[in-house]
Amino acid sequence: MPLPRKVPLAQLPTPLHRLDRMSDRLELDLWIKRDDLTGFAGGGNKGRKLEYLMADALDKGAQAVVSCGTTQSNFVRQLGAACAVFGLKCAAATMALPYDTQAGRPHAAALLSSGGNVLLDEMLGVDLRIYADGDWDELYSHAERLAQEYETNGLKVYRIPIGGSSPLSAYAFYEAGAEVRAQAEPFEWIVFGSSSGSTHTGLTYSFHGKPTRVLGISSDPEPDILEEFAEAGKGLAAILGIAPLTAADFSMNFDYVGPGYAAPSEEGARAIEALARTEAIFLDPVYSGKAFAGLMDLAARREIGGRVLFWHTGGLPSLFAMTPTRVGELSAGIR
């Protein structure tokens, strides 16, 4: 199978550097991979995926791209930007929170506003449809109806799953693993926020059989998700021409989800403030903040150590969806 084609969107390779003050604080050799600095439409790891997804969409003659996610989706924001660059229409079915996060609604209320990614979506011309909260299957149904609406209007539609997760996206992070190996000596651990799965799948395949341990910190309360990652990984294995990995080959920690998906946690808020005040690097409240909270706690309990790479997946715009009141409430839990 020929290797996938991509179009240039992200500024790669992204920087990789040591976090000196945080290394001292956590008593380990901590480095960071700066995918928040991909340089495309506010940064973030989604730019890597979109280089391959947009190439595929263009090769298939797409005139419109339809996806789905939560209202403050980082992927939808960067997808809208990619569509703007290539002159395609972009539409997304969204909801504020999945049903399994309803208990965390008070914690997420500040992220449901029209600021942050939603503001950028509007600037980019995304046809953003916001539906009542439901389960993920309901959202997928909304997205399919939206795609059919565009097709009824005579446009050729390219469908992208939530978060852009697909074998092509996983391949982007398989390549990202090679990028890291070219930049630095081997790490004992790579830690990152894990959700829809292509980042996790690509990195797991890229470092399989190597001494580096790949650990995802989940932002979803779904313990069966690794089976889904393994199933999705079969497509990546086909691209690479290798045997597929099993769910046992993936490592995930579910202890730092907090109130639920898309709902900020107090532990995450503490981690966001800690990194900002030691290294002047900003994390987001949905993914990277929770992931760094997990890293800090695991380091304190000596469950990880040595030479560690934290993969910053971006998400800065979502910080600007938080109201000052909510920031104050979270910060109150820090002190």
SVG drawing of the C-alpha trace seen along z (x, -y; Angstrom):
<svg xmlns="http://www.w3.org/2000/svg" viewBox="-32 -38 52 47">
<polyline fill="none" stroke="black" stroke-width="0.4" points="0.0,0.0 1.5,-3.4 2.1,-5.8 -0.5,-8.5 -0.1,-11.9 -0.3,-15.1 -0.7,-18.8 1.3,-21.4 -0.6,-23.0 1.4,-22.7 4.9,-24.1 6.9,-20.9 8.9,-19.8 7.4,-21.4 9.8,-22.5 11.0,-20.0 12.7,-21.4 13.4,-20.8 11.2,-22.2 14.0,-23.1 12.0,-24.5 9.2,-21.9 11.9,-19.2 13.3,-20.4 9.8,-20.6 8.8,-17.0 12.3,-15.5 12.5,-14.1 14.0,-15.0 10.9,-16.5 10.7,-17.7 7.8,-19.0 6.8,-18.5 5.2,-21.7 2.3,-20.7 0.6,-23.8 3.0,-25.6 2.1,-23.9 1.4,-27.4 -1.9,-26.7 -5.2,-28.4 -4.3,-28.7 -2.0,-25.7 -2.6,-22.2 -2.0,-18.6 -5.0,-18.4 -3.0,-20.2 -0.9,-17.0 -4.0,-15.0 -5.5,-17.5 -2.5,-17.5 -3.5,-13.9 -7.3,-14.2 -7.4,-17.3 -5.2,-15.7 -7.6,-12.7 -10.6,-15.0 -9.1,-17.0 -8.0,-13.8 -11.7,-12.6 -13.0,-15.8 -14.8,-17.0 -16.6,-20.3 -17.7,-20.2 -16.4,-18.6 -18.7,-17.5 -17.6,-16.4 -18.8,-16.6 -17.7,-17.2 -18.4,-19.2 -19.2,-22.9 -15.7,-24.0 -14.0,-21.4 -10.4,-22.1 -10.7,-19.8 -13.7,-21.6 -11.8,-24.9 -8.7,-23.6 -10.9,-21.8 -12.7,-25.0 -9.4,-26.7 -8.2,-23.9 -11.4,-24.1 -11.0,-27.9 -7.4,-27.4 -8.6,-25.1 -11.9,-26.7 -14.2,-24.0 -17.4,-24.4 -17.2,-23.2 -20.0,-22.0 -20.0,-20.5 -22.7,-18.9 -22.0,-19.8 -23.4,-19.5 -22.2,-21.1 -21.8,-17.9 -22.4,-14.2 -24.9,-12.7 -22.2,-10.8 -20.8,-14.2 -24.1,-15.7 -23.0,-15.3 -20.1,-17.6 -22.3,-20.3 -21.7,-22.9 -17.9,-22.5 -18.3,-22.9 -20.8,-25.8 -18.1,-28.3 -17.0,-26.4 -20.4,-26.4 -20.3,-30.1 -19.9,-31.6 -16.3,-32.5 -13.1,-30.5 -13.3,-28.0 -16.9,-29.0 -15.8,-32.6 -13.0,-31.3 -15.4,-28.9 -17.7,-31.8 -14.8,-33.8 -13.7,-30.9 -17.2,-30.5 -18.0,-27.1 -21.6,-26.0 -21.8,-25.2 -24.9,-23.4 -25.5,-23.1 -27.9,-20.4 -29.3,-19.4 -27.1,-17.3 -27.3,-13.6 -25.1,-10.6 -22.4,-10.2 -24.5,-8.1 -27.1,-10.8 -24.4,-13.3 -23.2,-11.0 -26.7,-10.8 -27.0,-14.6 -23.7,-14.7 -24.9,-12.2 -28.1,-14.1 -26.0,-17.3 -23.9,-15.6 -27.0,-14.4 -28.3,-18.0 -25.2,-19.2 -25.4,-16.3 -29.1,-17.1 -27.9,-20.6 -25.6,-19.1 -22.2,-19.1 -19.8,-16.2 -19.2,-15.7 -16.2,-14.3 -17.1,-12.9 -14.6,-13.0 -15.2,-11.2 -15.2,-13.0 -11.7,-14.4 -10.6,-13.5 -9.7,-10.0 -9.0,-7.7 -6.1,-5.5 -4.8,-8.6 -4.7,-10.6 -3.0,-7.8 -0.4,-7.7 0.3,-11.4 1.2,-10.5 3.2,-7.5 5.3,-10.0 5.3,-12.4 7.0,-9.6 9.8,-9.5 10.0,-13.3 10.7,-13.0 13.3,-10.3 15.1,-12.6 15.0,-15.5 16.2,-13.9 17.7,-11.0 15.2,-8.3 12.7,-9.0 11.5,-6.5 8.0,-7.9 5.8,-9.9 2.6,-11.2 -0.3,-13.0 -4.0,-13.6 -5.9,-10.9 -9.5,-11.0 -10.7,-10.0 -7.7,-7.9 -5.6,-8.7 -2.8,-10.4 -2.7,-7.5 -2.8,-4.9 -0.1,-6.5 2.3,-7.0 1.7,-3.5 2.5,-2.0 5.5,-4.3 7.2,-3.4 6.1,0.3 9.1,2.5 11.2,-0.5 12.2,-1.3 9.8,-4.3 6.5,-3.7 3.6,-5.6 0.9,-6.6 -2.3,-8.3 -4.2,-10.2 -7.8,-9.8 -10.3,-12.7 -13.1,-10.2 -14.8,-8.0 -14.8,-5.0 -12.7,-2.1 -13.5,0.0 -12.0,-2.6 -8.8,-0.7 -10.6,2.0 -11.8,-0.7 -8.3,-2.0 -7.0,1.5 -9.8,2.0 -9.1,-1.4 -5.4,-0.6 -6.0,2.1 -6.3,-0.5 -2.9,-2.0 -1.4,1.5 -2.6,2.0 -1.0,-1.3 2.3,-0.2 2.1,3.4 2.5,4.8 0.6,7.0 -2.0,5.0 -1.5,4.4 -4.0,5.5 -5.7,3.6 -3.1,4.9 -0.4,2.9 -2.1,-0.4 -1.5,-2.1 -4.2,-4.4 -4.8,-6.0 -8.4,-6.9 -7.8,-8.5 -7.8,-12.1 -11.0,-12.5 -12.5,-14.6 -16.2,-15.5 -16.3,-14.1 -15.5,-14.8 -15.3,-18.5 -15.7,-19.4 -12.7,-21.1 -11.4,-19.6 -9.8,-21.2 -6.7,-19.0 -6.4,-20.2 -6.8,-23.8 -3.9,-23.4 -1.8,-21.8 -2.6,-24.6 -1.6,-27.2 1.5,-25.3 2.9,-25.1 2.0,-28.7 3.9,-29.9 7.0,-27.8 7.4,-27.7 5.0,-30.3 3.3,-27.6 -0.5,-27.5 -2.5,-24.2 -6.2,-23.8 -8.9,-22.6 -10.2,-19.6 -7.2,-17.7 -3.7,-18.9 -4.5,-20.3 -5.9,-17.0 -3.0,-15.1 -0.4,-17.3 -2.3,-16.9 -1.9,-13.1 1.8,-13.5 2.4,-15.6 0.5,-13.2 2.2,-10.0 5.6,-11.7 4.8,-12.6 3.9,-9.0 7.0,-7.8 5.0,-5.8 6.8,-7.5 10.3,-9.0 13.5,-9.4 13.5,-11.0 9.9,-12.0 8.3,-13.8 5.0,-15.6 3.2,-16.0 1.4,-19.3 -1.6,-18.8 -2.7,-22.5 -6.2,-23.8 -5.4,-27.3 -8.5,-28.9 -10.8,-27.0 -9.2,-29.0 -10.9,-32.0 -14.3,-30.4 -14.0,-30.4 -15.8,-33.2 -13.8,-35.2 -16.1,-33.9 -15.4,-30.3 -11.6,-30.9 -11.9,-32.4 -13.8,-29.4 -11.2,-27.0 -8.3,-29.1 -9.9,-29.2 -9.4,-25.4 -5.7,-25.8 -4.8,-27.9"/>
</svg>
